[in-house]
Amino acid sequence: MVTLTWQKSSFSSEGSNCVELATAPDDSTHLRESDEPAINLTLRTASLTSLLRAIRQGAIEGREA
């Protein structure tokens, strides 16, 4: 099992609600919320690039929990 090294987003505030990212040797990227570390989203680099592009273009909107 690979141990991931998580990085906090530079856009996150000093509070406990942060987006964290880790990359793995198999070219996957893992995303999680710092307040729910057991739950993470795993994407291939190309899929993450497509997701970020869609968000920047306004095709995907955030929502309040």
C-alpha positions, -999 to +999 in steps of 0.1 A: +000+000+000+013+034-010+015+061+017+002+094+003+017+128+013-012+153+015-008+189+006-032+217+017-046+240-009-030+274-010-066+288-013-077+272+020-079+294+051-063+286+084-095+269+096-102+232+096-121+230+063-094+226+037-091+208+004-060+185+003-043+168-026-019+139-029-004+123-060+005+086-062+032+068-083+004+053-105-004+088-120-035+091-098-044+122-079-064+121-046-086+149-033-101+151+002-116+175+027-095+178+058-125+174+080-134+140+063-099+125+057-113+089+053-133+099+022-113+109-009-118+112-046-092+094-068-087+107-104-062+101-132-043+133-142-063+137-174-096+134-156-085+159-130-074+183-157-109+179-174-127+185-141-107+217-133-112+229-169-150+224-165-151+242-132-131+272-146-154+274-176-185+275-153-198+241-164-198+229-129-210+250-100-204+244-063-232+240-039-236+246-002-238+215+020 
